[in-house]
Amino acid sequence: MVTQLKPGEVLTVNAASEEIGIHHATLYRWAEAGKVAFVRFGGIMFIPVTEVQRLKKEKNEQATGVEPVA
């Protein structure tokens, strides 16, 4: 089954890394290591907005010392 993404549902790695507050190279490494979902269109890597939201939440939880709920 192929999932179709609409404009606005994905961000470039640069835009996603700025939104999360990490370096873009870190996001590339996480994606290649399987820690972050991504899609490629024409050889360009994009990060789903849902992944960006998840990573922002995890980063905020780590910064505030809140334990993630399992």
PyMOL Python script that loads the backbone (N, CA, C, O; Angstrom):
from pymol import cmd

cmd.read_pdbstr("""\
ATOM      1  N   MET A   1       0.842  -1.182   0.000  1.00  0.00           N
ATOM      2  CA  MET A   1       0.000   0.000   0.000  1.00  0.00           C
ATOM      3  C   MET A   1       0.887   1.246   0.000  1.00  0.00           C
ATOM      4  O   MET A   1       1.833   1.345   0.782  1.00  0.00           O
ATOM      5  N   VAL A   2       0.581   2.167  -0.861  1.00  0.00           N
ATOM      6  CA  VAL A   2       1.337   3.405  -0.973  1.00  0.00           C
ATOM      7  C   VAL A   2       0.556   4.508  -0.282  1.00  0.00           C
ATOM      8  O   VAL A   2      -0.619   4.731  -0.574  1.00  0.00           O
ATOM      9  N   THR A   3       1.225   5.200   0.642  1.00  0.00           N
ATOM     10  CA  THR A   3       0.603   6.326   1.325  1.00  0.00           C
ATOM     11  C   THR A   3       0.929   7.595   0.547  1.00  0.00           C
ATOM     12  O   THR A   3       2.091   7.855   0.238  1.00  0.00           O
ATOM     13  N   GLN A   4      -0.071   8.366   0.238  1.00  0.00           N
ATOM     14  CA  GLN A   4       0.151   9.607  -0.481  1.00  0.00           C
ATOM     15  C   GLN A   4       0.188  10.759   0.505  1.00  0.00           C
ATOM     16  O   GLN A   4      -0.718  10.924   1.322  1.00  0.00           O
ATOM     17  N   LEU A   5       1.243  11.550   0.418  1.00  0.00           N
ATOM     18  CA  LEU A   5       1.392  12.720   1.274  1.00  0.00           C
ATOM     19  C   LEU A   5       0.996  13.958   0.487  1.00  0.00           C
ATOM     20  O   LEU A   5       1.215  14.053  -0.720  1.00  0.00           O
ATOM     21  N   LYS A   6       0.411  14.893   1.201  1.00  0.00           N
ATOM     22  CA  LYS A   6      -0.020  16.141   0.584  1.00  0.00           C
ATOM     23  C   LYS A   6       0.970  17.249   0.925  1.00  0.00           C
ATOM     24  O   LYS A   6       1.703  17.145   1.907  1.00  0.00           O
ATOM     25  N   PRO A   7       0.995  18.306   0.122  1.00  0.00           N
ATOM     26  CA  PRO A   7       1.843  19.446   0.467  1.00  0.00           C
ATOM     27  C   PRO A   7       1.534  19.926   1.880  1.00  0.00           C
ATOM     28  O   PRO A   7       0.368  20.013   2.266  1.00  0.00           O
ATOM     29  N   GLY A   8       2.554  20.233   2.640  1.00  0.00           N
ATOM     30  CA  GLY A   8       2.374  20.683   4.005  1.00  0.00           C
ATOM     31  C   GLY A   8       2.457  19.563   5.019  1.00  0.00           C
ATOM     32  O   GLY A   8       2.495  19.815   6.223  1.00  0.00           O
ATOM     33  N   GLU A   9       2.485  18.315   4.540  1.00  0.00           N
ATOM     34  CA  GLU A   9       2.597  17.173   5.444  1.00  0.00           C
ATOM     35  C   GLU A   9       4.045  16.744   5.650  1.00  0.00           C
ATOM     36  O   GLU A   9       4.333  15.916   6.513  1.00  0.00           O
ATOM     37  N   VAL A  10       4.953  17.304   4.859  1.00  0.00           N
ATOM     38  CA  VAL A  10       6.379  17.017   4.994  1.00  0.00           C
ATOM     39  C   VAL A  10       7.172  18.317   4.945  1.00  0.00           C
ATOM     40  O   VAL A  10       6.726  19.321   4.391  1.00  0.00           O
ATOM     41  N   LEU A  11       8.363  18.267   5.543  1.00  0.00           N
ATOM     42  CA  LEU A  11       9.271  19.416   5.516  1.00  0.00           C
ATOM     43  C   LEU A  11      10.623  18.955   4.993  1.00  0.00           C
ATOM     44  O   LEU A  11      10.982  17.785   5.122  1.00  0.00           O
ATOM     45  N   THR A  12      11.362  19.872   4.407  1.00  0.00           N
ATOM     46  CA  THR A  12      12.734  19.547   4.043  1.00  0.00           C
ATOM     47  C   THR A  12      13.519  19.297   5.329  1.00  0.00           C
ATOM     48  O   THR A  12      13.093  19.692   6.414  1.00  0.00           O
ATOM     49  N   VAL A  13      14.651  18.648   5.197  1.00  0.00           N
ATOM     50  CA  VAL A  13      15.481  18.383   6.373  1.00  0.00           C
ATOM     51  C   VAL A  13      15.902  19.700   7.018  1.00  0.00           C
ATOM     52  O   VAL A  13      15.891  19.816   8.244  1.00  0.00           O
ATOM     53  N   ASN A  14      16.268  20.680   6.224  1.00  0.00           N
ATOM     54  CA  ASN A  14      16.680  21.973   6.789  1.00  0.00           C
ATOM     55  C   ASN A  14      15.546  22.635   7.560  1.00  0.00           C
ATOM     56  O   ASN A  14      15.755  23.124   8.670  1.00  0.00           O
ATOM     57  N   ALA A  15      14.344  22.656   6.981  1.00  0.00           N
ATOM     58  CA  ALA A  15      13.199  23.270   7.660  1.00  0.00           C
ATOM     59  C   ALA A  15      12.831  22.495   8.919  1.00  0.00           C
ATOM     60  O   ALA A  15      12.521  23.090   9.951  1.00  0.00           O
ATOM     61  N   ALA A  16      12.866  21.169   8.831  1.00  0.00           N
ATOM     62  CA  ALA A  16      12.536  20.339   9.991  1.00  0.00           C
ATOM     63  C   ALA A  16      13.547  20.534  11.110  1.00  0.00           C
ATOM     64  O   ALA A  16      13.163  20.647  12.275  1.00  0.00           O
ATOM     65  N   SER A  17      14.831  20.574  10.776  1.00  0.00           N
ATOM     66  CA  SER A  17      15.863  20.732  11.811  1.00  0.00           C
ATOM     67  C   SER A  17      15.749  22.104  12.477  1.00  0.00           C
ATOM     68  O   SER A  17      15.965  22.215  13.684  1.00  0.00           O
ATOM     69  N   GLU A  18      15.418  23.137  11.727  1.00  0.00           N
ATOM     70  CA  GLU A  18      15.217  24.463  12.322  1.00  0.00           C
ATOM     71  C   GLU A  18      14.018  24.449  13.269  1.00  0.00           C
ATOM     72  O   GLU A  18      14.065  25.033  14.352  1.00  0.00           O
ATOM     73  N   GLU A  19      12.952  23.783  12.854  1.00  0.00           N
ATOM     74  CA  GLU A  19      11.738  23.703  13.665  1.00  0.00           C
ATOM     75  C   GLU A  19      12.005  22.967  14.980  1.00  0.00           C
ATOM     76  O   GLU A  19      11.501  23.355  16.035  1.00  0.00           O
ATOM     77  N   ILE A  20      12.802  21.904  14.901  1.00  0.00           N
ATOM     78  CA  ILE A  20      13.112  21.101  16.084  1.00  0.00           C
ATOM     79  C   ILE A  20      14.165  21.783  16.957  1.00  0.00           C
ATOM     80  O   ILE A  20      14.143  21.669  18.182  1.00  0.00           O
ATOM     81  N   GLY A  21      15.079  22.491  16.308  1.00  0.00           N
ATOM     82  CA  GLY A  21      16.160  23.147  17.038  1.00  0.00           C
ATOM     83  C   GLY A  21      17.411  22.291  17.135  1.00  0.00           C
ATOM     84  O   GLY A  21      18.130  22.330  18.134  1.00  0.00           O
ATOM     85  N   ILE A  22      17.665  21.513  16.080  1.00  0.00           N
ATOM     86  CA  ILE A  22      18.874  20.698  16.016  1.00  0.00           C
ATOM     87  C   ILE A  22      19.579  20.979  14.695  1.00  0.00           C
ATOM     88  O   ILE A  22      19.003  21.596  13.798  1.00  0.00           O
ATOM     89  N   HIS A  23      20.808  20.532  14.575  1.00  0.00           N
ATOM     90  CA  HIS A  23      21.567  20.715  13.331  1.00  0.00           C
ATOM     91  C   HIS A  23      21.031  19.758  12.276  1.00  0.00           C
ATOM     92  O   HIS A  23      20.645  18.631  12.586  1.00  0.00           O
ATOM     93  N   HIS A  24      21.012  20.212  11.033  1.00  0.00           N
ATOM     94  CA  HIS A  24      20.469  19.370   9.968  1.00  0.00           C
ATOM     95  C   HIS A  24      21.247  18.069   9.793  1.00  0.00           C
ATOM     96  O   HIS A  24      20.660  17.054   9.417  1.00  0.00           O
ATOM     97  N   ALA A  25      22.549  18.075  10.055  1.00  0.00           N
ATOM     98  CA  ALA A  25      23.340  16.852   9.929  1.00  0.00           C
ATOM     99  C   ALA A  25      22.891  15.805  10.945  1.00  0.00           C
ATOM    100  O   ALA A  25      22.920  14.608  10.663  1.00  0.00           O
ATOM    101  N   THR A  26      22.480  16.258  12.120  1.00  0.00           N
ATOM    102  CA  THR A  26      21.966  15.341  13.138  1.00  0.00           C
ATOM    103  C   THR A  26      20.705  14.664  12.636  1.00  0.00           C
ATOM    104  O   THR A  26      20.532  13.457  12.804  1.00  0.00           O
ATOM    105  N   LEU A  27      19.840  15.426  12.032  1.00  0.00           N
ATOM    106  CA  LEU A  27      18.584  14.872  11.516  1.00  0.00           C
ATOM    107  C   LEU A  27      18.855  13.874  10.382  1.00  0.00           C
ATOM    108  O   LEU A  27      18.197  12.836  10.307  1.00  0.00           O
ATOM    109  N   TYR A  28      19.805  14.174   9.511  1.00  0.00           N
ATOM    110  CA  TYR A  28      20.181  13.218   8.463  1.00  0.00           C
ATOM    111  C   TYR A  28      20.690  11.915   9.082  1.00  0.00           C
ATOM    112  O   TYR A  28      20.310  10.829   8.644  1.00  0.00           O
ATOM    113  N   ARG A  29      21.550  12.023  10.103  1.00  0.00           N
ATOM    114  CA  ARG A  29      22.094  10.825  10.757  1.00  0.00           C
ATOM    115  C   ARG A  29      20.977  10.006  11.400  1.00  0.00           C
ATOM    116  O   ARG A  29      20.944   8.784  11.255  1.00  0.00           O
ATOM    117  N   TRP A  30      20.066  10.669  12.106  1.00  0.00           N
ATOM    118  CA  TRP A  30      18.958   9.962  12.745  1.00  0.00           C
ATOM    119  C   TRP A  30      18.098   9.255  11.704  1.00  0.00           C
ATOM    120  O   TRP A  30      17.673   8.119  11.916  1.00  0.00           O
ATOM    121  N   ALA A  31      17.841   9.916  10.588  1.00  0.00           N
ATOM    122  CA  ALA A  31      17.017   9.319   9.536  1.00  0.00           C
ATOM    123  C   ALA A  31      17.713   8.089   8.952  1.00  0.00           C
ATOM    124  O   ALA A  31      17.091   7.038   8.800  1.00  0.00           O
ATOM    125  N   GLU A  32      18.981   8.215   8.630  1.00  0.00           N
ATOM    126  CA  GLU A  32      19.721   7.099   8.049  1.00  0.00           C
ATOM    127  C   GLU A  32      19.877   5.943   9.031  1.00  0.00           C
ATOM    128  O   GLU A  32      20.000   4.790   8.616  1.00  0.00           O
ATOM    129  N   ALA A  33      19.873   6.244  10.340  1.00  0.00           N
ATOM    130  CA  ALA A  33      19.991   5.213  11.374  1.00  0.00           C
ATOM    131  C   ALA A  33      18.636   4.585  11.710  1.00  0.00           C
ATOM    132  O   ALA A  33      18.570   3.653  12.511  1.00  0.00           O
ATOM    133  N   GLY A  34      17.559   5.087  11.107  1.00  0.00           N
ATOM    134  CA  GLY A  34      16.235   4.528  11.343  1.00  0.00           C
ATOM    135  C   GLY A  34      15.544   5.079  12.580  1.00  0.00           C
ATOM    136  O   GLY A  34      14.536   4.524  13.017  1.00  0.00           O
ATOM    137  N   LYS A  35      16.064   6.156  13.152  1.00  0.00           N
ATOM    138  CA  LYS A  35      15.464   6.752  14.345  1.00  0.00           C
ATOM    139  C   LYS A  35      14.350   7.734  14.000  1.00  0.00           C
ATOM    140  O   LYS A  35      13.552   8.104  14.861  1.00  0.00           O
ATOM    141  N   VAL A  36      14.302   8.153  12.739  1.00  0.00           N
ATOM    142  CA  VAL A  36      13.322   9.142  12.296  1.00  0.00           C
ATOM    143  C   VAL A  36      12.753   8.675  10.956  1.00  0.00           C
ATOM    144  O   VAL A  36      13.499   8.279  10.060  1.00  0.00           O
ATOM    145  N   ALA A  37      11.436   8.724  10.830  1.00  0.00           N
ATOM    146  CA  ALA A  37      10.799   8.381   9.561  1.00  0.00           C
ATOM    147  C   ALA A  37      11.073   9.480   8.541  1.00  0.00           C
ATOM    148  O   ALA A  37      11.120  10.660   8.888  1.00  0.00           O
ATOM    149  N   PHE A  38      11.251   9.090   7.297  1.00  0.00           N
ATOM    150  CA  PHE A  38      11.460  10.061   6.227  1.00  0.00           C
ATOM    151  C   PHE A  38      10.976   9.477   4.921  1.00  0.00           C
ATOM    152  O   PHE A  38      10.732   8.275   4.808  1.00  0.00           O
ATOM    153  N   VAL A  39      10.840  10.352   3.930  1.00  0.00           N
ATOM    154  CA  VAL A  39      10.502   9.933   2.574  1.00  0.00           C
ATOM    155  C   VAL A  39      11.462  10.640   1.632  1.00  0.00           C
ATOM    156  O   VAL A  39      12.002  11.701   1.945  1.00  0.00           O
ATOM    157  N   ARG A  40      11.658  10.036   0.485  1.00  0.00           N
ATOM    158  CA  ARG A  40      12.492  10.660  -0.551  1.00  0.00           C
ATOM    159  C   ARG A  40      11.632  10.893  -1.789  1.00  0.00           C
ATOM    160  O   ARG A  40      10.911  10.007  -2.249  1.00  0.00           O
ATOM    161  N   PHE A  41      11.732  12.094  -2.305  1.00  0.00           N
ATOM    162  CA  PHE A  41      11.107  12.456  -3.563  1.00  0.00           C
ATOM    163  C   PHE A  41      12.215  12.965  -4.461  1.00  0.00           C
ATOM    164  O   PHE A  41      12.863  13.961  -4.139  1.00  0.00           O
ATOM    165  N   GLY A  42      12.439  12.307  -5.567  1.00  0.00           N
ATOM    166  CA  GLY A  42      13.466  12.772  -6.496  1.00  0.00           C
ATOM    167  C   GLY A  42      14.840  12.883  -5.858  1.00  0.00           C
ATOM    168  O   GLY A  42      15.620  13.767  -6.214  1.00  0.00           O
ATOM    169  N   GLY A  43      15.144  11.997  -4.920  1.00  0.00           N
ATOM    170  CA  GLY A  43      16.448  12.000  -4.267  1.00  0.00           C
ATOM    171  C   GLY A  43      16.569  12.983  -3.112  1.00  0.00           C
ATOM    172  O   GLY A  43      17.617  13.054  -2.470  1.00  0.00           O
ATOM    173  N   ILE A  44      15.513  13.741  -2.839  1.00  0.00           N
ATOM    174  CA  ILE A  44      15.539  14.714  -1.743  1.00  0.00           C
ATOM    175  C   ILE A  44      14.806  14.122  -0.550  1.00  0.00           C
ATOM    176  O   ILE A  44      13.712  13.575  -0.694  1.00  0.00           O
ATOM    177  N   MET A  45      15.412  14.231   0.631  1.00  0.00           N
ATOM    178  CA  MET A  45      14.822  13.680   1.845  1.00  0.00           C
ATOM    179  C   MET A  45      13.873  14.692   2.476  1.00  0.00           C
ATOM    180  O   MET A  45      14.194  15.873   2.609  1.00  0.00           O
ATOM    181  N   PHE A  46      12.702  14.201   2.859  1.00  0.00           N
ATOM    182  CA  PHE A  46      11.710  15.009   3.544  1.00  0.00           C
ATOM    183  C   PHE A  46      11.311  14.306   4.837  1.00  0.00           C
ATOM    184  O   PHE A  46      11.302  13.077   4.909  1.00  0.00           O
ATOM    185  N   ILE A  47      10.979  15.097   5.857  1.00  0.00           N
ATOM    186  CA  ILE A  47      10.566  14.578   7.150  1.00  0.00           C
ATOM    187  C   ILE A  47       9.083  14.887   7.340  1.00  0.00           C
ATOM    188  O   ILE A  47       8.674  16.039   7.199  1.00  0.00           O
ATOM    189  N   PRO A  48       8.268  13.872   7.660  1.00  0.00           N
ATOM    190  CA  PRO A  48       6.845  14.137   7.906  1.00  0.00           C
ATOM    191  C   PRO A  48       6.650  15.089   9.092  1.00  0.00           C
ATOM    192  O   PRO A  48       7.396  15.033  10.070  1.00  0.00           O
ATOM    193  N   VAL A  49       5.663  15.945   8.998  1.00  0.00           N
ATOM    194  CA  VAL A  49       5.366  16.908  10.061  1.00  0.00           C
ATOM    195  C   VAL A  49       5.092  16.184  11.379  1.00  0.00           C
ATOM    196  O   VAL A  49       5.429  16.694  12.447  1.00  0.00           O
ATOM    197  N   THR A  50       4.483  15.000  11.309  1.00  0.00           N
ATOM    198  CA  THR A  50       4.216  14.243  12.535  1.00  0.00           C
ATOM    199  C   THR A  50       5.504  13.849  13.244  1.00  0.00           C
ATOM    200  O   THR A  50       5.546  13.813  14.474  1.00  0.00           O
ATOM    201  N   GLU A  51       6.552  13.552  12.487  1.00  0.00           N
ATOM    202  CA  GLU A  51       7.851  13.227  13.080  1.00  0.00           C
ATOM    203  C   GLU A  51       8.478  14.469  13.707  1.00  0.00           C
ATOM    204  O   GLU A  51       9.083  14.397  14.776  1.00  0.00           O
ATOM    205  N   VAL A  52       8.328  15.597  13.039  1.00  0.00           N
ATOM    206  CA  VAL A  52       8.861  16.857  13.582  1.00  0.00           C
ATOM    207  C   VAL A  52       8.183  17.159  14.915  1.00  0.00           C
ATOM    208  O   VAL A  52       8.847  17.541  15.879  1.00  0.00           O
ATOM    209  N   GLN A  53       6.873  16.991  14.971  1.00  0.00           N
ATOM    210  CA  GLN A  53       6.144  17.235  16.218  1.00  0.00           C
ATOM    211  C   GLN A  53       6.605  16.283  17.315  1.00  0.00           C
ATOM    212  O   GLN A  53       6.774  16.695  18.463  1.00  0.00           O
ATOM    213  N   ARG A  54       6.811  15.006  16.968  1.00  0.00           N
ATOM    214  CA  ARG A  54       7.270  14.015  17.942  1.00  0.00           C
ATOM    215  C   ARG A  54       8.648  14.382  18.479  1.00  0.00           C
ATOM    216  O   ARG A  54       8.884  14.317  19.685  1.00  0.00           O
ATOM    217  N   LEU A  55       9.549  14.764  17.593  1.00  0.00           N
ATOM    218  CA  LEU A  55      10.907  15.106  18.009  1.00  0.00           C
ATOM    219  C   LEU A  55      10.936  16.377  18.853  1.00  0.00           C
ATOM    220  O   LEU A  55      11.704  16.469  19.811  1.00  0.00           O
ATOM    221  N   LYS A  56      10.101  17.358  18.502  1.00  0.00           N
ATOM    222  CA  LYS A  56      10.023  18.574  19.321  1.00  0.00           C
ATOM    223  C   LYS A  56       9.529  18.247  20.720  1.00  0.00           C
ATOM    224  O   LYS A  56      10.048  18.775  21.704  1.00  0.00           O
ATOM    225  N   LYS A  57       8.521  17.373  20.815  1.00  0.00           N
ATOM    226  CA  LYS A  57       7.974  16.985  22.111  1.00  0.00           C
ATOM    227  C   LYS A  57       9.034  16.266  22.941  1.00  0.00           C
ATOM    228  O   LYS A  57       9.195  16.553  24.127  1.00  0.00           O
ATOM    229  N   GLU A  58       9.758  15.328  22.319  1.00  0.00           N
ATOM    230  CA  GLU A  58      10.815  14.608  23.035  1.00  0.00           C
ATOM    231  C   GLU A  58      11.907  15.559  23.510  1.00  0.00           C
ATOM    232  O   GLU A  58      12.401  15.435  24.631  1.00  0.00           O
ATOM    233  N   LYS A  59      12.282  16.504  22.658  1.00  0.00           N
ATOM    234  CA  LYS A  59      13.325  17.458  23.029  1.00  0.00           C
ATOM    235  C   LYS A  59      12.864  18.311  24.205  1.00  0.00           C
ATOM    236  O   LYS A  59      13.639  18.556  25.129  1.00  0.00           O
ATOM    237  N   ASN A  60      11.608  18.769  24.184  1.00  0.00           N
ATOM    238  CA  ASN A  60      11.072  19.581  25.275  1.00  0.00           C
ATOM    239  C   ASN A  60      10.994  18.782  26.574  1.00  0.00           C
ATOM    240  O   ASN A  60      11.273  19.314  27.648  1.00  0.00           O
ATOM    241  N   GLU A  61      10.616  17.511  26.478  1.00  0.00           N
ATOM    242  CA  GLU A  61      10.540  16.662  27.664  1.00  0.00           C
ATOM    243  C   GLU A  61      11.926  16.454  28.275  1.00  0.00           C
ATOM    244  O   GLU A  61      12.079  16.449  29.496  1.00  0.00           O
ATOM    245  N   GLN A  62      12.926  16.283  27.422  1.00  0.00           N
ATOM    246  CA  GLN A  62      14.293  16.115  27.923  1.00  0.00           C
ATOM    247  C   GLN A  62      14.784  17.395  28.568  1.00  0.00           C
ATOM    248  O   GLN A  62      15.478  17.351  29.584  1.00  0.00           O
ATOM    249  N   ALA A  63      14.436  18.529  27.995  1.00  0.00           N
ATOM    250  CA  ALA A  63      14.887  19.814  28.530  1.00  0.00           C
ATOM    251  C   ALA A  63      14.265  20.132  29.886  1.00  0.00           C
ATOM    252  O   ALA A  63      14.889  20.763  30.738  1.00  0.00           O
ATOM    253  N   THR A  64      13.019  19.682  30.069  1.00  0.00           N
ATOM    254  CA  THR A  64      12.326  19.984  31.315  1.00  0.00           C
ATOM    255  C   THR A  64      12.469  18.859  32.338  1.00  0.00           C
ATOM    256  O   THR A  64      12.056  19.005  33.489  1.00  0.00           O
ATOM    257  N   GLY A  65      13.054  17.734  31.917  1.00  0.00           N
ATOM    258  CA  GLY A  65      13.247  16.620  32.836  1.00  0.00           C
ATOM    259  C   GLY A  65      12.009  15.774  33.033  1.00  0.00           C
ATOM    260  O   GLY A  65      11.951  14.963  33.956  1.00  0.00           O
ATOM    261  N   VAL A  66      11.004  15.955  32.164  1.00  0.00           N
ATOM    262  CA  VAL A  66       9.776  15.162  32.249  1.00  0.00           C
ATOM    263  C   VAL A  66      10.046  13.800  31.631  1.00  0.00           C
ATOM    264  O   VAL A  66      10.581  13.698  30.527  1.00  0.00           O
ATOM    265  N   GLU A  67       9.672  12.765  32.353  1.00  0.00           N
ATOM    266  CA  GLU A  67       9.846  11.398  31.831  1.00  0.00           C
ATOM    267  C   GLU A  67       8.775  11.117  30.794  1.00  0.00           C
ATOM    268  O   GLU A  67       7.597  11.388  31.029  1.00  0.00           O
ATOM    269  N   PRO A  68       9.175  10.572  29.637  1.00  0.00           N
ATOM    270  CA  PRO A  68       8.163  10.224  28.633  1.00  0.00           C
ATOM    271  C   PRO A  68       7.276   9.085  29.133  1.00  0.00           C
ATOM    272  O   PRO A  68       7.731   8.194  29.848  1.00  0.00           O
ATOM    273  N   VAL A  69       6.013   9.132  28.745  1.00  0.00           N
ATOM    274  CA  VAL A  69       5.057   8.091  29.129  1.00  0.00           C
ATOM    275  C   VAL A  69       5.195   6.938  28.149  1.00  0.00           C
ATOM    276  O   VAL A  69       5.193   7.141  26.935  1.00  0.00           O
ATOM    277  N   ALA A  70       5.313   5.739  28.676  1.00  0.00           N
ATOM    278  CA  ALA A  70       5.507   4.570  27.818  1.00  0.00           C
ATOM    279  C   ALA A  70       4.239   4.113  27.174  1.00  0.00           C
ATOM    280  O   ALA A  70       4.245   3.138  26.422  1.00  0.00           O
TER     281      ALA A  70
END
""", "prot")
cmd.dss("prot")
cmd.show_as("cartoon", "prot")
cmd.util.cbc("prot")
cmd.orient("prot")
